[in-house]
Amino acid sequence: MVELEKEVLPLPPRYRFRDLLLGDWQSDDRVQVEFYVNENTFKERLKLFFIKNQRSSLRVRMFNFALKVLSCLLYIVRVLLDNPQEERRDCVGGVNCTKHNSSSSHPWSEFDWKLIIWVDRPLPLWALQVLVAFISFSETMLLVYLSYKGNVWEQVLRVPFILEMISTVPFMITVILPSFRNLFIPVFLNCWLAKHALENMINDLHRAIQRTHSAMFNQVVILISTLVCLMFTCICGIQHLERAGNNLTLFDSLYFCVVTFSTVGFGDVTPQIWPSQLLVVIMIFVALIVLPIQFEQLAFLWMERQKSGGNYSRYRAQTEKHVVLCVSCLKIDLLMDFLNEFFAHPRLQDYYVVILCPAEMDVQVRRVLHVPLWALRVIYLQGSALKDQDLMRAKMDDAEACFILSNRFEVDRIAADHQTILRAWAVKDFAPNCPLYVQILKPENKFHVKFADHVVCEEEFKYAMLALNCVCPGTSTLITLLIHSSRGQTAPQEAFKQRAGAFQALNREGGASSADQWHRTYRRCSANEVHHIRLEESKFFGEYQGKSFTFASFHAHKKFGVCLIGVRRLDTTNILLNPGPCHIMGASDICFYINISKEENSAFVRGQREPSWGGTGGNSRGVPQSIYHGLTRLPVHSIIASMGT
């Protein structure tokens, strides 16, 4: 039994990205177990390295992506080194090969096809491009061999395979036939292969680190990569085709594509020959078909994410304090009661409340959370406390506390308690160091959540109030008013002045709205709450050090209008309620009293015959003297516990 009651250690952290790439497991106690099937064959070993193994497959994807990006960069270098004007001067007979005779009936004679088919490629650049093409071709053929499952056409007719053959096979032909070394090869199409490799790399990465909430990220990456590939293809295609026309540079092509795709259309840069014009038409149609589909999928995922609430930021969880409220069904009255009571204490004003509820947010709750008072401090997440993914979204391990509330209006109260118990177990298993506050409906179920820091049983509390009412009528009303935060409505200030002196609460409002005396008294006293202060720091009870509890309680109420109800010794944790005349007040005693406001938030007004509480001089006008000695020393968890109970 002793071992079972020990605190369960948290699980080790998930695999880091650096460990996946470098395989640095020497400083880790974990043992990686890999199972092999037919590992004796050479094909199975290659398939294990290139496809099945997560770390090695991720490295292969990254290498493939870097290879495609390198080929695109080499193409840009070739374009920057190219000078089509020299090729124009080198035409047959020294005559300009480009003809701009618009009256010709043969469009083929308007430009020279040699400027499109042949380019100027330096020998070192050609050798580097051939090397990159050979590596890409070898890798592609190896993956086709490893992925072969009896149907070769399924592998050959794939779009990535066709693009790979278009951008690699011509380079290897130029090795055999040197006369084709300056043949134009559309290497810029490798950007689509780089996009495909990037998507596969991200999928392998998410599979390796076990990240499931990546649909939104994947869609954003796909959209951005699609836009980049469309722009890059259009820029490079127009620039190359216009070698026989306006001889546009890469920057001119970029400017034209941005102006065209943004529907601005200045018209200062336009393609002059029909092949480049045809390419622009094709790219516009492709963009009109592809981009709306991508945006629609992104908008759908965004709406679903907004409906579920998204995630609570890890940076905010580490820099700001927050608590998590777990409920099975969120009603507007439950939400308002919790928020009003939680933020009633000044220590909790900077806290965030993260609501974790499996049900979708209804209209009333949505309307309340849009109020500026709660919009910046309350975050709604649709999810279940039984799932580690949702607990991770709420950053439960970084929360200051977790409140698990039951549905009081549930018909089957035992089933509601069972759901609460399961949620409490899940939270305790996920975040064992997070303080847990649980509300239970039936007293026989308290045993299952005894590990929680605080457990409140509704029926037990209700029966206790009924029993106290039998002994002392009105006890339930007194406790209900004390545990609910309320400002109340006060009578005129003259009604609070005492004979020996008076104090004026800073949070009162003058005037009474009711003509009945009992209405004014009830509204004024409904704002009373229980406060505490050390006796040696108190102006209410400091002068009664060494006196009995009964003497201090009687004279404090007679002089200041406060009700002393209990004390707590410094060396104990038990609160003595009305200990009687046998208890002698000590300087280190914590005094618990009922009043509208704390003593620290009160100002004292001297009467005409009352000596000054502080300062010197005989100011008979009664200037308020502040006795504020700083914030209470009660820990934050104790404040949260008192609020939760």
C-alpha positions in Angstrom: 0.0 0.0 0.0 2.9 2.3 0.7 4.3 1.8 -2.8 0.9 2.5 -4.4 0.5 5.8 -2.6 3.8 7.1 -3.8 3.8 9.8 -6.4 3.9 8.6 -10.0 6.8 10.0 -11.9 6.0 11.8 -15.1 6.6 10.2 -18.4 9.9 11.0 -20.2 9.8 13.8 -22.8 9.0 13.0 -26.4 11.6 12.5 -29.0 13.3 15.6 -30.1 13.9 16.6 -33.7 17.7 16.5 -33.2 17.5 13.0 -31.8 15.5 11.8 -34.8 18.1 13.2 -37.2 21.3 12.4 -35.4 20.3 9.3 -33.5 21.9 10.5 -30.3 20.6 7.9 -27.8 23.8 7.5 -25.8 22.7 9.8 -23.0 19.2 8.3 -22.8 18.1 5.2 -20.8 15.5 4.2 -23.3 16.1 1.2 -25.5 14.8 1.3 -29.1 13.5 -2.0 -30.3 13.0 -2.6 -34.1 11.4 -5.6 -35.6 12.4 -7.0 -38.9 10.5 -9.1 -41.5 12.6 -11.1 -44.0 15.6 -8.9 -43.1 18.0 -11.3 -44.8 17.1 -10.2 -48.3 18.9 -7.2 -49.8 15.7 -5.6 -51.0 14.1 -5.7 -47.5 17.1 -4.1 -45.9 17.0 -1.3 -48.5 13.3 -0.9 -48.0 13.9 -0.7 -44.2 16.4 2.0 -44.6 14.7 4.1 -47.3 11.0 3.7 -46.4 10.2 1.9 -43.2 12.6 3.3 -40.7 11.4 6.7 -39.5 14.8 8.4 -38.9 16.5 7.1 -42.0 13.5 7.8 -44.2 13.4 11.4 -42.9 17.0 11.9 -43.8 16.4 10.5 -47.3 13.5 12.9 -47.7 15.6 15.9 -46.6 18.4 14.9 -48.9 16.0 14.6 -51.8 14.4 18.0 -51.0 17.9 19.7 -50.8 18.8 18.1 -54.2 15.8 19.5 -55.9 16.3 23.0 -54.4 20.0 22.8 -55.6 18.9 22.0 -59.1 16.6 25.0 -59.2 19.4 27.2 -57.9 21.7 25.9 -60.6 19.0 26.8 -63.2 18.9 30.3 -61.9 22.7 30.6 -62.1 22.5 29.4 -65.7 19.9 32.0 -66.5 22.0 34.8 -64.9 25.0 33.8 -66.9 23.1 33.5 -70.2 23.2 36.2 -72.8 20.8 35.7 -75.7 22.0 38.9 -77.5 25.2 37.1 -78.4 23.2 34.2 -79.9 21.3 36.7 -81.9 24.5 38.1 -83.4 25.8 34.6 -84.1 22.9 33.8 -86.3 23.5 32.8 -89.9 24.6 35.7 -92.1 24.9 38.0 -89.1 21.3 39.1 -89.5 19.1 39.5 -86.5 17.1 36.3 -86.1 14.2 37.9 -84.4 11.6 39.3 -86.7 8.9 41.6 -85.5 6.9 41.8 -88.8 3.4 41.7 -87.5 1.9 41.6 -91.0 3.4 38.1 -91.6 0.8 35.4 -92.0 3.1 32.7 -90.5 3.5 33.1 -86.8 6.4 30.6 -86.9 8.5 33.3 -88.7 8.0 35.9 -86.0 10.8 34.6 -83.8 13.7 32.2 -84.0 13.1 28.8 -82.3 16.8 28.3 -81.9 16.8 30.9 -79.1 14.2 28.7 -77.3 15.7 25.3 -78.0 19.4 26.1 -77.4 20.9 27.9 -74.5 24.4 28.9 -73.4 25.5 26.5 -70.6 29.1 26.8 -69.3 31.1 23.5 -69.0 31.5 23.6 -65.1 27.8 24.3 -64.7 26.9 21.6 -67.1 29.1 19.1 -65.2 27.5 20.0 -61.9 24.0 19.7 -63.3 24.8 16.3 -64.8 26.0 15.1 -61.4 22.8 16.3 -59.6 20.7 14.7 -62.3 22.5 11.4 -62.1 22.0 11.3 -58.3 18.4 12.2 -58.6 17.8 9.6 -61.3 19.5 6.8 -59.3 17.5 7.6 -56.2 14.2 7.7 -58.2 14.9 4.3 -59.9 15.9 2.8 -56.5 12.6 4.0 -54.9 10.6 2.7 -57.8 12.3 -0.7 -57.4 11.6 -0.8 -53.7 8.0 0.3 -54.1 7.2 -2.1 -57.0 4.3 -4.4 -56.1 3.6 -6.1 -59.4 2.2 -3.2 -61.5 5.0 -1.3 -63.2 2.6 1.2 -64.9 1.4 2.4 -61.5 4.9 3.6 -60.8 5.8 4.9 -64.3 2.7 6.9 -64.9 3.0 8.9 -61.7 3.4 12.6 -62.2 6.6 12.9 -59.9 8.2 10.1 -61.9 7.4 11.8 -65.3 8.8 15.1 -64.1 11.9 13.4 -62.8 12.5 11.8 -66.2 12.0 15.1 -68.0 14.6 16.9 -65.8 17.2 14.1 -65.5 17.3 11.9 -68.6 18.3 14.7 -71.1 21.3 15.5 -69.0 22.6 12.0 -69.1 22.0 12.0 -72.9 24.2 15.0 -73.2 27.0 12.9 -71.7 26.8 10.5 -74.6 26.1 13.1 -77.2 28.2 16.2 -76.5 26.6 18.2 -79.3 23.4 18.4 -77.2 25.2 19.9 -74.2 23.5 23.3 -74.8 20.0 21.8 -75.2 17.4 23.6 -73.1 16.1 21.3 -70.3 13.2 22.6 -68.1 15.0 22.0 -64.8 12.8 24.6 -63.1 10.1 21.9 -63.0 12.1 20.4 -60.1 10.3 22.9 -57.9 7.2 20.6 -58.0 9.4 17.7 -57.0 10.8 19.7 -54.2 7.2 20.5 -53.1 6.4 16.7 -53.2 9.5 15.9 -51.2 8.7 18.6 -48.6 5.2 17.2 -48.0 6.6 13.7 -47.6 9.3 15.0 -45.2 6.7 16.7 -43.0 4.5 13.6 -42.9 7.5 11.5 -41.8 8.5 14.1 -39.3 5.0 14.2 -37.7 4.9 10.4 -37.7 8.2 10.2 -36.0 7.4 12.8 -33.2 3.9 11.5 -32.9 2.3 14.8 -33.6 -1.3 14.4 -34.7 -2.5 18.1 -34.6 -0.8 18.9 -37.8 -3.6 19.2 -40.4 -3.6 23.0 -40.3 0.1 23.2 -40.5 0.2 20.8 -43.4 -2.4 22.7 -45.3 -0.6 26.0 -44.8 2.6 24.4 -46.0 0.9 22.9 -49.1 -0.7 26.3 -49.9 2.5 28.3 -49.6 4.5 25.7 -51.6 1.9 25.6 -54.3 2.0 29.4 -54.7 5.8 29.4 -54.8 5.8 26.6 -57.4 3.3 28.4 -59.6 5.1 31.7 -59.4 8.5 30.0 -60.0 7.3 28.0 -63.0 5.6 31.0 -64.6 8.7 33.2 -64.0 11.2 30.8 -65.4 8.9 29.7 -68.3 8.1 33.3 -69.4 11.8 34.4 -69.1 13.0 31.5 -71.2 10.4 31.9 -73.9 10.9 35.6 -74.1 14.6 35.0 -75.0 13.2 35.1 -78.6 11.0 38.1 -77.8 11.6 41.0 -75.4 14.6 39.3 -73.7 13.1 39.7 -70.2 15.3 39.2 -67.1 14.2 37.2 -64.1 13.3 40.3 -62.3 11.1 41.5 -65.2 9.4 38.1 -65.3 8.9 38.3 -61.5 7.4 41.7 -61.8 5.1 40.6 -64.6 3.8 37.5 -62.7 3.1 39.5 -59.5 1.3 42.2 -61.4 -0.7 39.6 -63.4 -1.6 37.2 -60.5 -2.6 40.2 -58.3 -5.0 41.3 -61.1 -3.4 44.8 -61.2 -2.2 44.5 -64.8 -0.2 47.7 -65.4 0.7 46.5 -69.0 4.2 48.0 -69.0 5.7 44.5 -69.3 4.0 42.0 -71.5 5.0 38.8 -73.4 5.5 39.5 -77.1 5.5 36.0 -78.7 2.7 33.5 -78.8 4.4 30.7 -76.8 4.9 32.9 -73.8 1.4 34.2 -74.2 0.0 30.7 -74.3 2.0 29.8 -71.2 0.5 32.8 -69.3 -3.0 31.6 -70.3 -2.2 28.0 -69.1 -0.8 29.2 -65.8 -3.8 31.4 -65.1 -6.2 28.5 -65.7 -4.1 26.3 -63.5 -4.1 28.9 -60.8 -7.8 29.4 -61.0 -8.3 25.6 -60.6 -5.7 24.8 -58.0 -5.7 27.8 -55.7 -9.4 27.9 -54.8 -9.3 24.2 -53.8 -6.3 24.9 -51.5 -8.0 27.9 -50.0 -11.2 26.0 -49.5 -9.5 23.3 -47.6 -7.6 25.8 -45.5 -10.8 27.7 -44.7 -12.5 24.4 -43.7 -9.7 23.5 -41.4 -9.6 27.0 -39.9 -13.3 26.9 -39.2 -13.0 23.5 -37.6 -10.0 24.7 -35.5 -11.9 27.8 -34.4 -14.9 25.6 -33.4 -12.6 23.4 -31.3 -10.8 26.3 -29.8 -7.3 25.7 -31.1 -4.5 25.4 -28.7 -3.3 27.3 -25.6 0.0 28.8 -26.5 3.1 27.1 -24.9 4.8 30.5 -24.6 1.8 32.0 -22.8 1.6 29.0 -20.5 5.2 29.5 -19.5 5.0 33.3 -19.1 1.4 33.7 -17.8 -0.5 31.9 -15.1 -3.6 29.9 -16.0 -6.1 27.4 -14.5 -8.1 24.8 -16.4 -11.8 24.2 -15.9 -13.0 20.7 -17.0 -16.7 20.2 -17.4 -18.9 17.8 -19.3 -21.5 20.3 -20.2 -21.1 24.0 -19.9 -24.1 26.1 -18.9 -24.3 29.8 -18.7 -25.1 29.9 -15.0 -22.2 27.6 -14.1 -19.8 29.6 -16.2 -20.9 33.0 -14.7 -20.8 31.7 -11.1 -17.3 30.3 -11.6 -15.9 33.4 -13.3 -17.4 35.8 -10.9 -16.1 33.9 -7.9 -12.7 33.2 -9.4 -11.9 36.8 -10.4 -13.4 38.3 -7.2 -10.0 38.0 -5.5 -7.4 40.6 -6.4 -4.6 38.0 -6.5 -6.3 36.2 -9.4 -6.9 39.1 -11.7 -3.9 38.2 -13.9 -4.9 34.6 -14.3 -6.2 33.0 -17.5 -9.1 30.5 -17.4 -8.9 27.7 -20.0 -12.2 25.9 -20.3 -12.0 22.3 -21.6 -15.4 20.9 -22.6 -16.3 18.1 -25.0 -19.5 19.9 -26.1 -19.6 22.6 -28.7 -20.0 26.1 -27.3 -23.6 27.2 -27.4 -24.9 30.7 -28.3 -25.3 32.1 -24.8 -21.7 31.0 -23.7 -20.3 32.4 -27.0 -22.1 35.7 -26.4 -20.7 35.9 -22.8 -17.2 35.1 -23.9 -17.3 37.9 -26.4 -17.8 40.4 -23.7 -14.6 42.5 -23.3 -14.5 41.6 -19.5 -14.0 37.9 -20.3 -12.8 37.9 -23.9 -9.1 38.4 -23.0 -9.1 36.2 -19.9 -11.2 33.1 -20.8 -10.2 30.6 -23.5 -12.6 27.9 -24.7 -11.2 24.6 -26.0 -13.5 21.9 -27.3 -12.0 18.6 -26.1 -12.1 15.9 -23.5 -10.0 15.6 -20.3 -9.8 11.8 -21.1 -7.5 12.5 -24.1 -3.8 13.4 -23.6 -3.9 15.4 -26.8 -6.6 17.7 -25.4 -4.8 18.0 -22.1 -1.7 18.9 -24.0 -3.7 21.6 -25.9 -4.8 23.1 -22.6 -1.2 22.9 -21.3 -2.4 21.0 -18.2 1.2 20.3 -17.0 1.9 24.1 -16.8 -1.5 25.0 -15.1 -1.6 26.5 -11.6 -4.7 24.4 -10.8 -7.4 22.2 -12.4 -11.1 22.4 -11.5 -13.3 19.4 -12.4 -17.0 20.3 -11.9 -19.9 17.9 -12.2 -23.2 18.6 -13.9 -25.6 19.3 -11.0 -28.7 19.0 -13.2 -27.8 15.5 -14.4 -30.7 13.0 -13.9 -28.3 10.1 -13.3 -26.0 11.6 -10.6 -24.0 8.4 -10.2 -23.1 8.4 -13.9 -22.1 12.1 -13.6 -19.8 11.2 -10.7 -18.3 8.4 -12.8 -17.5 10.8 -15.5 -15.9 13.2 -13.0 -13.8 10.4 -11.5 -12.5 9.3 -14.9 -11.6 12.9 -15.7 -9.8 13.3 -12.4 -7.8 10.1 -12.9 -6.8 11.2 -16.4 -5.7 14.7 -15.2 -3.7 13.2 -12.3 -2.0 10.7 -14.6 -1.1 13.4 -17.2 -0.1 16.2 -14.7 0.6 14.7 -11.3 2.0 18.0 -10.0 -1.0 20.1 -10.9 -3.3 20.9 -7.9 -6.6 19.2 -8.4 -10.0 20.5 -7.2 -12.9 18.1 -7.7 -16.7 18.5 -7.2 -18.5 15.2 -6.4 -22.3 14.8 -6.2 -22.6 11.6 -4.1 -20.7 11.2 -0.8 -19.9 7.5 -1.5 -17.8 8.5 -4.5 -15.3 10.6 -2.6 -13.1 7.6 -2.0 -12.2 7.4 -5.6 -10.8 10.9 -5.8 -9.1 11.1 -2.4 -5.8 11.9 -4.2 -7.2 15.3 -5.2 -6.1 18.4 -3.2 -9.6 19.4 -2.4 -12.9 17.5 -2.9 -16.3 19.1 -2.4 -19.3 16.8 -2.2 -22.6 18.6 -3.0 -25.0 16.3 -1.2 -22.7 16.2 1.9 -22.6 19.9 2.0 -26.3 20.2 1.5 -27.1 17.8 4.3 -24.6 19.6 6.6 -26.4 22.9 6.0 -29.8 21.3 6.8 -28.4 19.9 10.1 -26.9 23.3 11.0 -30.2 24.9 10.3 -31.9 22.6 12.8 -29.4 23.6 15.5 -29.2 27.3 14.6 -31.8 28.6 12.1 -30.4 30.9 9.4 -27.0 29.3 9.3 -27.3 28.2 5.6 -28.3 31.8 4.7 -25.2 33.2 6.5 -22.8 30.7 4.9 -24.4 31.3 1.4 -23.9 35.0 1.7 -20.3 34.6 2.9 -19.2 32.2 0.2 -20.7 34.3 -2.6 -18.9 37.5 -3.7 -21.3 40.4 -3.8 -20.8 44.2 -3.7 -24.2 44.8 -2.2 -25.9 48.2 -1.9 -25.1 50.3 1.1 -27.1 52.9 3.1 -25.9 56.4 3.5 -22.5 56.9 5.1 -23.9 58.4 8.3 -25.6 55.1 9.1 -22.2 53.4 9.5 -20.6 55.9 11.9 -20.1 54.5 15.4 -19.9 56.3 18.6 -16.1 55.8 19.3 -15.1 56.1 15.6 -16.1 54.9 12.2 -14.5 53.3 9.2 -15.5 53.8 5.6 -15.0 50.9 3.1 -13.5 52.1 -0.2 -15.7 49.9 -2.3 -19.1 51.2 -1.1 -21.6 53.2 -3.0 -23.6 55.8 -1.2 -27.4 55.9 -1.1 -30.1 53.2 -0.8 -32.5 52.3 -3.5 -35.2 50.8 -1.3 -37.6 52.4 1.2 -37.8 49.4 3.4 -35.2 49.2 6.2 -34.8 45.4 6.0 -34.1 45.7 2.3 -31.3 48.2 2.9 -29.9 46.1 5.7 -30.0 42.9 3.7 -28.3 44.5 0.6 -25.7 46.1 2.8 -24.8 43.0 4.7 -24.9 40.7 1.7 -21.5 42.0 0.7 -19.9 40.7 3.9 -17.1 38.2 3.5 -14.6 36.4 5.7 -11.2 38.0 5.9 -8.1 37.3 7.9 -5.1 39.3 9.3 -2.3 38.8 11.8 -3.2 40.3 15.2 0.0 42.3 15.6 -0.6 44.0 12.2 -4.2 44.8 12.8 -5.8 48.0 13.9 -9.0 46.2 14.7 -7.6 43.6 17.1 -4.1 44.8 17.9 -5.0 46.5 21.1 -6.6 43.3 22.5 -3.3 41.3 22.7 -3.3 39.4 26.0 -7.1 39.6 26.3 -9.6 36.8 25.9 -11.3 36.0 22.6 -14.7 36.9 24.0 -13.4 40.3 25.2 -11.8 41.0 21.8 -14.8 40.0 19.8 -17.2 42.1 21.8 -15.2 45.3 21.9 -14.1 45.0 18.2 -17.7 44.7 17.1 -18.7 47.6 19.4 -15.9 49.9 18.3 -15.5 49.0 14.6 -18.5 47.0 13.6 -16.5 43.9 12.6 -17.4 40.3 13.7 -14.4 38.2 15.0 -15.4 34.6 14.5 -12.2 32.5 14.9 -8.4 32.4 15.3 -5.6 30.2 14.3 -2.4 29.6 16.1 0.9 30.0 14.3 2.1 26.5 15.0 -1.2 24.8 13.9 -3.3 24.5 10.8 -6.7 24.2 12.6 -9.0 27.2 12.8 -10.6 27.6 16.2 -14.2 29.0 15.7 -15.4 30.9 18.7 -12.9 29.4 21.2 -14.5 31.3 24.1 -13.0 33.2 27.1 -10.4 30.5 27.6 -8.4 31.5 24.6 -6.0 34.4 25.1 -5.2 36.4 22.0 -1.5 36.3 21.0 0.5 38.6 18.7 1.1 35.8 16.1 -2.6 34.7 16.0 -4.4 34.9 12.7 -7.8 36.5 13.2 -10.7 35.6 11.0 -13.5 38.2 10.9 -16.6 39.1 8.9 -16.7 42.5 7.3 -17.6 44.2 4.0 -14.0 44.9 3.2 -10.6 43.9 4.3 -8.9 46.0 6.9 -6.1 46.8 4.4 -8.7 48.3 2.1 -10.3 50.5 4.8 -9.7 54.0 5.9 -10.4 55.2 9.4 -12.3 58.5 10.2 -11.7 60.0 13.6 -14.6 61.2 15.5 -14.6 64.5 17.4 -13.7 62.9 20.7 -11.6 60.1 19.2 -7.8 60.4 19.4 -5.9 60.0 16.1 -4.9 56.5 15.1 -1.7 57.5 13.4 0.4 60.6 12.8 0.8 63.7 15.0 -1.2 66.8 15.5 -4.8 67.4 16.5 -6.6 67.4 13.2 -10.2 67.5 14.4 -11.6 67.2 10.9 -10.9 63.5 10.7 -8.5 63.1 7.8 -8.5 59.4 6.8 -5.3 57.6 7.8 -4.3 54.6 5.6 -3.2 51.5 7.5 -2.4 49.4 4.4 0.6 47.2 5.1 0.8 45.4 1.8 -0.8 42.3 0.3 -1.9 39.3 2.3 0.7 36.6 2.7 -1.7 33.8 2.0 -0.3 31.5 -0.8 -2.0 31.6 -4.1 -3.0 27.9 -3.9 -4.8 28.6 -0.6 -6.7 31.4 -2.2 -7.7 29.1 -5.1 -8.7 26.4 -2.6 -10.8 28.8 -0.6 -12.5 30.0 -3.8 -13.1 26.5 -5.1 -14.7 25.3 -1.9 
